[in-house]
Amino acid sequence: MTTAFEVIAEPARREILDLLIDGPRPVGELVAGTGLSQPNTSRHLRILRDAGLVEFTPQGQRRLYELRPEGVVELVRWLEPYRRLWRDGLDALERHLDGKE
């Protein structure tokens, strides 16, 4: 089984995810946004879909792709300790700048 980390190691897939963060998009918009060919974009979308990171909804002859929030749980869990570090560091910086440290 491929992990979410292995899937997003590919820059083109991260770019697709970045495009989907604002909401669902048809494949044509993803092709235009990435500069990849339509077959290449579809291949990456299939890999993202198989990993549970995206899903699609048929809309006539088009497919609208969107992020699956539950698909990024593995990534969020891994990042959580680092988020605490960033937050603690930013809190310390704020205290320092406010002259409270």
C-alpha distance (Angstrom), angle and dihedral (degrees) to the residues before:
residue distance angle dihedral
M1 . . .
T2 3.78 . .
T3 3.80 116.9 .
A4 3.79 124.6 -134.9
F5 3.81 87.7 -113.0
E6 3.80 92.0 57.6
V7 3.80 90.6 48.4
I8 3.80 95.8 49.8
A9 3.80 91.9 45.5
E10 3.82 85.3 86.4
P11 3.85 109.0 86.1
A12 3.82 93.5 -146.1
R13 3.80 90.6 57.6
R14 3.79 92.0 49.7
E15 3.80 88.1 50.9
I16 3.81 90.5 53.0
L17 3.81 90.3 49.6
D18 3.81 89.5 49.8
L19 3.81 89.7 53.6
L20 3.80 91.3 49.8
I21 3.79 95.4 50.6
D22 3.81 90.9 87.1
G23 3.78 93.6 52.2
P24 3.80 144.4 -73.6
R25 3.80 119.1 -26.5
P26 3.79 134.9 -176.5
V27 3.79 118.7 -116.0
G28 3.81 91.2 -106.6
E29 3.81 91.3 61.7
L30 3.79 90.6 48.3
V31 3.81 90.2 50.8
A32 3.81 90.2 51.2
G33 3.79 92.8 44.3
T34 3.79 95.9 50.4
G35 3.79 100.5 34.1
L36 3.80 89.1 -132.9
S37 3.77 122.8 132.4
Q38 3.80 117.6 -96.4
P39 3.84 93.2 -110.0
N40 3.81 91.1 48.8
T41 3.81 92.0 48.2
S42 3.81 90.6 48.6
R43 3.81 90.7 50.3
H44 3.81 91.3 53.0
L45 3.81 90.9 45.6
R46 3.81 90.2 53.0
I47 3.81 90.5 52.2
L48 3.83 91.0 47.7
R49 3.81 89.9 47.7
D50 3.82 92.9 48.2
A51 3.82 88.6 51.8
G52 3.81 90.3 52.1
L53 3.81 94.6 -116.4
V54 3.81 96.8 116.3
E55 3.77 138.0 21.5
F56 3.76 133.9 -169.2
T57 3.75 136.9 -137.8
P58 3.79 119.0 -154.5
Q59 3.79 112.4 -123.2
G60 3.78 108.9 -178.0
Q61 3.78 105.9 -61.0
R62 3.81 92.4 -19.3
R63 3.76 131.9 80.3
L64 3.78 119.3 -139.6
Y65 3.79 111.3 -149.9
E66 3.78 122.9 -155.2
L67 3.78 139.5 170.4
R68 3.78 120.0 -93.4
P69 3.82 105.0 -139.9
E70 3.79 90.9 -159.2
G71 3.80 87.7 56.1
V72 3.79 92.7 67.2
V73 3.82 95.2 51.7
E74 3.81 91.5 103.6
L75 3.80 90.1 54.4
V76 3.80 94.2 45.9
R77 3.81 92.6 49.6
W78 3.78 90.9 52.3
L79 3.81 92.5 47.6
E80 3.82 96.4 47.0
P81 3.83 97.1 88.9
Y82 3.81 89.4 49.8
R83 3.79 91.3 49.7
R84 3.81 88.2 56.2
L85 3.81 89.6 52.0
W86 3.80 91.5 50.5
R87 3.79 92.1 45.9
D88 3.82 92.6 48.4
G89 3.80 90.5 47.6
L90 3.79 92.4 49.5
D91 3.81 91.0 47.6
A92 3.82 89.9 52.4
L93 3.80 90.6 48.5
E94 3.80 91.0 50.4
R95 3.81 91.3 50.3
H96 3.80 89.9 48.7
L97 3.80 93.0 49.5
D98 3.81 90.7 47.1
G99 3.80 88.9 52.9
K100 3.80 93.0 -118.5
E101 3.77 95.7 120.9
